[in-house]
């Protein structure tokens, strides 16, 4: 595999790291591993099959995003899935 040399500004690198960290934090909140930083509701566990589906969708989104492809359809499916199983408070 041929490697390409790219140039990043400090702002580009900062944005990439920030997006990655936010993505990881959001995934942990979605999986019930964090308490959404003390926001209400404080804790919610998705059923295990839903967790697996969320994880698979996130992997697919990350793969497409890293290839520069459109992820809108998968992101909409992910949002729909979360809404369907979100607790009704």
C-alpha positions in Angstrom: 0.0 0.0 0.0 1.5 3.3 -1.1 1.6 5.9 1.6 0.9 9.5 0.8 2.4 12.5 2.6 -0.2 15.0 3.6 0.0 18.4 5.4 -2.2 19.3 8.3 -2.5 22.6 9.9 -2.7 22.7 13.7 -6.4 23.6 13.4 -7.0 20.6 11.1 -5.3 18.3 13.6 -7.2 19.8 16.5 -10.5 19.4 14.7 -9.7 15.7 13.8 -8.8 14.9 17.4 -11.9 16.7 18.8 -14.2 14.9 16.4 -12.7 11.5 17.3 -12.9 12.1 21.1 -16.5 13.3 20.7 -17.4 10.2 18.7 -15.9 7.9 21.3 -17.6 9.7 24.2 -20.9 9.6 22.4 -20.5 5.9 21.7 -19.8 5.2 25.4 -22.9 7.3 26.4 -25.0 5.4 23.9 -23.7 2.1 25.2 -24.6 3.0 28.8 -21.0 3.1 29.9 -21.1 6.8 30.9 -23.8 8.7 32.6 -23.9 11.4 30.0 -21.7 13.6 32.2 -24.5 13.9 34.8 -27.1 15.0 32.4 -30.6 13.7 32.7 -31.5 10.9 32.2 -28.4 9.8 34.2 -28.2 6.2 32.9 -29.9 4.1 30.2 -29.0 0.7 29.0 -30.0 -0.4 25.5 -30.9 -4.0 25.0 -27.8 -6.0 24.0 -29.1 -6.6 20.4 -29.6 -2.8 20.0 -26.1 -2.1 21.4 -24.7 -4.5 18.7 -26.7 -2.8 16.0 -25.6 0.7 17.2 -21.9 -0.5 17.3 -22.2 -2.0 13.8 -23.7 1.2 12.4 -21.0 3.3 14.0 -18.3 1.1 12.5 -19.9 1.4 9.0 -20.2 5.1 9.4 -16.6 5.4 10.5 -15.4 3.3 7.5 -17.4 5.4 5.0 -16.4 8.6 6.7 -12.7 7.7 6.5 -13.2 7.0 2.8 -14.8 10.4 2.3 -18.1 8.9 1.4 -21.6 10.2 2.4 -22.8 8.7 5.7 -26.2 10.5 5.9 -28.3 7.4 5.4 -26.5 5.4 8.1 -26.6 8.3 10.5 -30.3 8.7 10.0 -30.7 4.9 10.6 -28.7 5.3 13.8 -30.8 8.3 15.0 -34.0 6.4 14.2 -32.8 3.3 16.1 -31.8 5.4 19.2 -35.2 7.2 19.1 -37.1 3.9 18.9 -35.4 2.5 22.0 -34.9 5.7 24.0 -36.7 5.8 27.4 -39.9 7.8 27.6 -39.5 10.2 30.5 
